[in-house]
Amino acid sequence: MVVGKIISIFDISIEVILSDDSVKIGDILVVQDDNSYAFEVVSINNVSATCISLNSTRGLKKGSEVIKLSEGVEIEYSDRILGRVFDSYGAPIDDKKLESINKRNINHETVTLKDVDVSASILWTGIKVIDFFAPLQKGFRMGLLGGAGVGKTVLIKELIHNVYASINANAVFVGAGERSREGKELYEDMKESNLLDKMSMVFGAMGDNPVSRSKSVYAGLTMAEYLRDEKSQDVLLFIDNIYRFMQAKSEIATELKQLLIENGYPADMANEISKIEERISSTDKGSITSFQAIYIPADDYNDEAVQTITSYMDGQIVLDRKVAELGLYPAIDVFKSTSKLVDVEKIGERHFKLIEDVLRYLTRYKELEEIIAILGIEELSEEDKRI
C-alpha cells in the first residue's frame, strides 16, 4: 500500500509527504524502483515524515512512491543464526542461503526490573591477569579500553576461545564501524578453530553508512537475547567498537540537523547508550556478558563519549601502549583495570588481600626502577631487592 511520496533527499535524510496516517516512528518504508531503497521513520510532523536511509540513496528520485514494509528492522530469531554472518539488517553475507523460521524486531522491549538477576556466579576467562585483577560476573558489561593497535581485537578472539572451552557458551560478535578486513580475519580464525558454528556474527563495517553501523549493535543484541531467553544460555557478546556506534549516531544527528554538544556528539548520547546497556543483563533463564571495545580518540580518556560509555560499565580492562612496548601481552595496565566484583564480600578476603598486596608491590617496583637507574641495585635494602 502506497503511504506517501518523497519530496526531498539530503544524503541519508529523506523527507516523505504522507498520504496515510498509519505510519509511525520506527516503521520501515521502501521505494521499489529500478533499485530497492529502504528507510526508517525517525520523526513525523503533521503530514510529513523524516526518514533515514538504511543503505545508499544513489539513484533515488523525488516524487517516488513510498510503500510501508514493516514496523521496524527484523532479523532471524532462531537457531539458524549460529555459524552465520549477517549484515546490520539480518541479511546473510557469507554466501549461504537462509530460510527464515522466525523473525523479531531489533528494537523490542528490554527485560523488566523483576526479570534481572543480580546474584549470578563468577565467569572465569582463563586469562589470569583478568581473572585476578578484574574478575567478571555473568551479566557484566566490561569495557576494553585502548588506542589503535594495542591488541583489543586479539584479546576478544582469545576470550571467545577460552570461555567457550570452559562453559560451552555461544557467542555473538558485533563489528560496528571497524575494518571489514578485520571482520574477514576473525571469520577465518573462528573457522580454523572450529568455533564458527558456536557463534553468530553481525557486521556494519566502516565503509557502510552510519545507519548500518548503528543498527549492527541492536541486531547483535537481539541474537544474544535469543540465545539467553529461548536457549537458556550464558551468552558472550562482543562489540567492536561501541565508540564507533556513538560516532555513527553523531553522523545521523548531524544529517538530521539535531542539537549537538561539544565535539559533535548528540545531545541524547546517554539515552542512546542506555538503550544498549540495559539489554545486557542476567535473568533466571541465562545471561549476556559483554566485552565492549572502546576506542580512545587521541588517547584522550576525558572524551565525552568515552566518559558516558564507561559510566555504564561494571568494570574496565585498559590496554596500554607502554605495556605493549615492553612485549607484555595482553598489554593490560593493572593499575587502571577495575571490576565492581573486587570487593571483599564478593571475591573473599584472600583474593581481595592478594590484589592489594600485588598492586602495592608493583607500585614499589616502579619506584625502584628509577632508583636502580640512578644508583644501582646494590644501594637497595634487602626487602627492596626481594621486590
For each residue, the residues with C-beta under 8 A, 3 or more apart:
1: 20 67 68
2: 19 20 65 66 67
3: 16 18 19 20 22 23 29 66 67 68
4: 16 17 18 19 20 23 29 49 65 66
5: 16 17 19 63 64 65 66
6: 9 14 15 16 31 60 61 62 63 64 66
7: 15 16 17 48 62 63
8: 14 15 62
9: 6 13 14 15 57 60 62
10: 13 14 255
11: 57 255
12: 52 53 57 209 210 211 252 255
13: 9 10 50 51 52 53 255 256
14: 6 8 9 10 39 50 51 52 53 57 60
15: 6 7 8 9 48 49 50 51
16: 3 4 5 6 7 29 39 48 49 50 51 66
17: 4 5 7 47 48
18: 3 4 21 23 44 47 48 49
19: 2 3 4 5
20: 1 2 3 4 23 68
21: 18
22: 3 68
23: 3 4 18 20 27 29 41 44 49 68
24: 27 41 44 71
25: 41 42 43 44
26: 40 41 71 72 107
27: 23 24 40 41 68 69 70 71 72
28: 38 39 40 41 54 68 69 70 71 72 73
29: 3 4 16 23 38 39 40 41 49 51 66 67 68 69
30: 36 37 38 39 66 67 68 69
31: 6 36 37 60 64 65 66 67
32: 36 67
33: 36 37 59 60 61 64
34: 59
35: 59
36: 30 31 32 33
37: 30 31 33 53 55 57 60 64
38: 28 29 30 53 54 55 69 89
39: 14 16 28 29 30 51 52 53 54 66
40: 26 27 28 29 51 52 54 72 73 211
41: 23 24 25 26 27 28 29 44 49 50 51
42: 25 50 51 52 256
43: 25 49 50 256
44: 18 23 24 25 41 48 49 50
45: 48 49 50
46:
47: 17 18
48: 7 15 16 17 18 44 45
49: 4 15 16 18 23 29 41 43 44 45
50: 13 14 15 16 41 42 43 44 45 256
51: 13 14 15 16 29 39 40 41 42
52: 12 13 14 39 40 42 211 252 255 256
53: 12 13 14 37 38 39 56 57 60 209 211
54: 28 38 39 40 73 89 209 211 212 215
55: 37 38 209 212
56: 53 209
57: 9 11 12 14 37 53 60
58:
59: 33 34 35
60: 6 9 14 31 33 37 53 57 64
61: 6 33 64
62: 6 7 8 9
63: 5 6 7
64: 5 6 31 33 37 60 61
65: 2 4 5 31
66: 2 3 4 5 6 16 29 30 31 39
67: 1 2 3 29 30 31 32
68: 1 3 20 22 23 27 28 29 30
69: 27 28 29 30 38
70: 27 28 73 74
71: 24 26 27 28 105
72: 26 27 28 40 105 106 107
73: 28 40 54 70 88 89 90 105 106 107 215 218 219
74: 70 90 103 104 105 106
75: 81 86 89 90 103 104 106 219 222 223
76: 80 81 86 90 98 100 101 102 103 223
77: 81 102 103 104 222 223 226 230
78: 81 100 101 102 226
79: 82 231
80: 76 84 98 99 100 101
81: 75 76 77 78 84 86 200 223 226
82: 79 170 197 198 199 200
83: 196 197 198 199 200
84: 80 81 92 94 96 98 200 201
85: 92 93 94 187 200 201 202 203
86: 75 76 81 90 91 92 93 200 201 202 203 219
87: 90 91 93 202 203 204 208 212 216
88: 73 202 203 204 208 211 212 213 214 215 216 219
89: 38 54 73 75 212 215 219
90: 73 74 75 76 86 87 103 106 219
91: 86 87
92: 84 85 86 95 96 97 98
93: 85 86 87 203
94: 84 85 187
95: 92
96: 84 92
97: 92
98: 76 80 84 92
99: 80
100: 76 78 80 103
101: 76 78 80
102: 76 77 78
103: 74 75 76 77 90 100
104: 74 75 77 108 222 226
105: 71 72 73 74 108 222
106: 72 73 74 75 90 215 218 219 221 222
107: 26 72 73 218
108: 104 105 222
109:
110: 275 278 279
111: 115 116 278 279 281 283
112: 115 116
113: 116
114:
115: 111 112 283 284
116: 111 112 113 281 282 283
117: 120 139 281 282 283 284 287
118: 139 282
119:
120: 117 137 138 139 282 287
121: 137 138
122: 135 136 137 138 341 347
123: 136 137 138 140 163 167 234 289
124: 131 135 136 166
125: 130 131 136 159 162 163
126: 131 162 163 165 166
127: 130 131 155 158 159 162 330
128: 131 132
129: 132 133 330 332 334
130: 125 127 133 134 135 136 317 330 332 337
131: 124 125 126 127 128 135 136
132: 128 129 135 351 354 355 358
133: 129 130 332 334 337 339 342 355 358
134: 130 142 315 316 317 337 338 339 341 342
135: 122 124 130 131 132 339 341 342 347 351
136: 122 123 124 125 130 131 140 142 289 315 339 341
137: 120 121 122 123 140 289 314 340 341 346
138: 120 121 122 123 234 282 287 289
139: 117 118 120 280 281 282 287 288 289
140: 123 136 137 289 290 314 315 339 340 341
141: 277 280 290 292 312 313 314
142: 134 136 289 290 291 292 313 314 315 316 317 339
143: 242 292 294 309 310 313 315 316 317
144: 152 155 156 291 292 293 294 316 317 319
145: 294 296 301 306 310 316 317 318 319 336
146: 150 151 152 293 294 295 296 318 319 320 321 331
147: 150 295 296 299 321
148: 295
149:
150: 146 147 319 320 321 324 331
151: 146 154 155 319 324 329 330 331
152: 144 146 155 156 240 241 293 319
153: 156 157 178 182 186 240 293
154: 151 157 158 329 330
155: 127 144 151 152 158 159 317 319 330
156: 144 152 153 159 160 173 238 240 291 293
157: 153 154 160 161 186 189
158: 127 154 155 161 162 330
159: 125 127 155 156 162 163 236 238 291
160: 156 157 163 164 171 173 190 195 199 236 238
161: 157 158 164 165 193 195
162: 125 126 127 158 159 165 166
163: 123 125 126 159 160 166 167 169 171 236
164: 160 161 167 168 169 170 171 195 198 236
165: 126 161 162
166: 124 126 162 163
167: 123 163 164 234
168: 164 198
169: 163 164 233 234 235 236
170: 82 164 198 199 200 227 231 233 235 236
171: 160 163 164 198 199 200 235 236 237 238
172: 199 200 201 202 220 223 224 227 235 236 237 238
173: 156 160 186 199 200 201 202 220 238 240
174: 201 202 203 216 217 219 220 237 238 239 240
175: 178 182 183 186 201 202 203 204 205 216 240
176: 204 213 214 216 217 239 240 241 242 244 245 248
177: 204 205 206 213 241 244 245 247 248
178: 153 175 182 183 205 206 240 241 244
179: 182 183 205 206
180: 183 184 203 205 206 207
181: 184 185
182: 153 175 178 179 185 186 240
183: 175 178 179 180 186 187 201 203 205
184: 180 181 187 188
185: 181 182 188 189
186: 153 157 173 175 182 183 189 190 201
187: 85 94 183 184 190 191 196 201
188: 184 185 191 192
189: 157 185 186 192 193
190: 160 186 187 193 195 196 199 201
191: 187 188 194 196
192: 188 189
193: 161 189 190 196
194: 191 197
195: 160 161 164 190 198 199
196: 83 187 190 191 193 199
197: 82 83 194
198: 82 83 164 168 170 171 195
199: 82 83 160 170 171 172 173 190 195 196
200: 81 82 83 84 85 86 170 171 172 173 220 223
201: 84 85 86 172 173 174 175 183 186 187 190
202: 85 86 87 88 172 173 174 175 216 219 220 223
203: 85 86 87 88 93 174 175 180 183 216
204: 87 88 175 176 177 208 212 213 214 215 216 217 248
205: 175 177 178 179 180 183 208 213
206: 177 178 179 180 213 244
207: 180
208: 87 88 204 205 212 213
209: 12 53 54 55 56 212 213
210: 12 213 214 247 248 249 251 252 255
211: 12 40 52 53 54 88 214 215 248 252
212: 54 55 87 88 89 204 208 209 215 216
213: 88 176 177 204 205 206 208 209 210 216 244 245 247 248
214: 88 176 204 210 211 217 218 245 248 249 252
215: 54 73 88 89 106 204 211 212 218 219
216: 87 88 174 175 176 202 203 204 212 213 219 220 245
217: 174 176 204 214 220 221 239 242 245 276
218: 73 106 107 214 215 221 222 276
219: 73 75 86 88 89 90 106 174 202 215 216 222 223
220: 172 173 174 200 202 216 217 223 224 237 239
221: 106 217 218 224 225 237 276 279 280 288
222: 75 77 104 105 106 108 218 219 225 226
223: 75 76 77 81 172 200 202 219 220 226 227
224: 172 220 221 227 228 235 237 280 288
225: 221 222 228 229 279 288
226: 77 78 81 104 222 223 229 230 231
227: 170 172 223 224 230 231 233 235 286
228: 224 225 231 232 233 234 235 283 285 286 287 288
229: 225 226 232 283 285 286
230: 77 226 227
231: 79 170 226 227 228 286
232: 228 229 285 286
233: 169 170 227 228 286
234: 123 138 167 169 228 286 287 289
235: 169 170 171 172 224 227 228 286 287 288 289
236: 159 160 163 164 169 170 171 172 289 290 291
237: 171 172 174 220 221 224 280 288 289 290 291
238: 156 159 160 171 172 173 174 290 291 292 293
239: 174 176 217 220 242 245 290 291 292 293
240: 152 153 156 173 174 175 176 178 182 292 293
241: 152 176 177 178 244 245 292 293 294 295
242: 143 176 217 239 245 246 273 276 292 293 294 309
243: 246 247 293 294 295 296 297 305 306 309
244: 176 177 178 206 213 241 247 248 295
245: 176 177 213 214 216 217 239 241 242 248 249 276
246: 242 243 249 250 265 269 272 273 305 308 309
247: 177 210 213 243 244 250 251 305
248: 176 177 204 210 211 213 214 244 245 251 252
249: 210 214 245 246 252 253 266 269 272
250: 246 247 253 254 260 264 265 266
251: 210 247 248 254 255
252: 12 52 210 211 214 248 249 255 256 266
253: 249 250 256 258 259 260 266 267
254: 250 251 257 258 260 264
255: 10 11 12 13 52 210 251 252
256: 13 42 43 50 52 252 253
257: 254
258: 253 254 266 267
259: 253 266 267
260: 250 253 254 264 265 266 267
261: 265 266 267 269 304
262: 265 304
263: 303 304 305
264: 250 254 260
265: 246 250 260 261 262 269 304 305
266: 249 250 252 253 258 259 260 261 269 272
267: 253 258 259 260 261
268: 271 272
269: 246 249 261 265 266 272 273 304 305 308
270: 273 274 308
271: 268 274 275
272: 246 249 266 268 269 275 276
273: 242 246 269 270 276 277 308 309 312
274: 270 271 277 278 312
275: 110 271 272 278 279
276: 217 218 221 242 245 272 273 279 280
277: 141 273 274 280 312
278: 110 111 274 275 281
279: 110 111 221 225 275 276 288
280: 139 141 221 224 237 276 277 288 289 290
281: 111 116 117 139 278 287 288
282: 116 117 118 120 138 139 286 287 288
283: 111 115 116 117 228 229 286 287
284: 115 117
285: 228 229 232
286: 227 228 229 231 232 233 234 235 282 283
287: 117 120 138 139 228 234 235 281 282 283
288: 139 221 224 225 228 235 237 279 280 281 282
289: 123 136 137 138 139 140 142 234 235 236 237 280
290: 140 141 142 236 237 238 239 280
291: 142 144 156 159 236 237 238 239 317
292: 141 142 143 144 238 239 240 241 242 309 313
293: 144 146 152 153 156 238 239 240 241 242 243
294: 143 144 145 146 241 242 243 306 309 310
295: 146 147 148 241 243 244
296: 145 146 147 243 299 300 301 303 306
297: 243 300 303 306
298: 303
299: 147 296 321
300: 296 297 303 306
301: 145 296 306 307
302: 306 307
303: 263 296 297 298 300 306 307
304: 261 262 263 265 269 307 308
305: 243 246 247 263 265 269 308 309
306: 145 243 294 296 297 300 301 302 303 309 310
307: 301 302 303 304 310 311
308: 246 269 270 273 304 305 311 312
309: 143 242 243 246 273 292 294 305 306 312 313
310: 143 145 294 306 307 313 316
311: 307 308
312: 141 273 274 277 308 309
313: 141 142 143 292 309 310 316
314: 137 140 141 142 339 340 341
315: 134 136 140 142 143 337 338 339 340 341
316: 134 142 143 144 145 310 313 336 337 338
317: 130 134 142 143 144 145 155 291 332 337
318: 145 146 332 333 336 337
319: 144 145 146 150 151 152 155 323 324 330 331 332 333
320: 146 150 323 324 331 332 333 336
321: 146 147 150 299 324 325 331
322: 325 326 333
323: 319 320 326 328 331 332 333
324: 150 151 319 320 321 327 328 329 331
325: 321 322
326: 322 323
327: 324
328: 323 324 331
329: 151 154 324
330: 127 129 130 151 154 155 158 319
331: 146 150 151 319 320 321 323 324 328
332: 129 130 133 317 318 319 320 323 337
333: 318 319 320 322 323 336 337
334: 129 133 337 358 359 362
335: 359 362 363
336: 145 316 318 320 333
337: 130 133 134 315 316 317 318 332 333 334
338: 134 315 316 342
339: 133 134 135 136 140 142 314 315 342
340: 137 140 314 315 343
341: 122 134 135 136 137 140 314 315 346 347
342: 133 134 135 338 339 346 347 352 355
343: 340 346 347 352
344: 347 348 349 352
345:
346: 137 341 342 343
347: 122 135 341 342 343 344 351 352
348: 344 351 352
349: 344 352 353
350: 353 354
351: 132 135 347 348 354 355
352: 342 343 344 347 348 349 355 356
353: 349 350 356 357
354: 132 350 351 357 358
355: 132 133 342 351 352 358 359
356: 352 353 359 360
357: 353 354 360 361
358: 132 133 334 354 355 361 362
359: 334 335 355 356 362 363
360: 356 357 363 364
361: 357 358 364 365 387
362: 334 335 358 359 365 366
363: 335 359 360 366 367
364: 360 361 367 368 384 387
365: 361 362 368 369 387
366: 362 363 369 370
367: 363 364 370 371
368: 364 365 371 372 380 384 387
369: 365 366 372 373
370: 366 367 373 374
371: 367 368 374 375 379 380
372: 368 369 375 376 377 380
373: 369 370
374: 370 371
375: 371 372 379
376: 372 379
377: 372 380 385
378:
379: 371 375 376
380: 368 371 372 377 384 385
381: 384 385
382: 385 386
383: 386 387
384: 364 368 380 381 387
385: 377 380 381 382
386: 382 383
387: 361 364 365 368 383 384
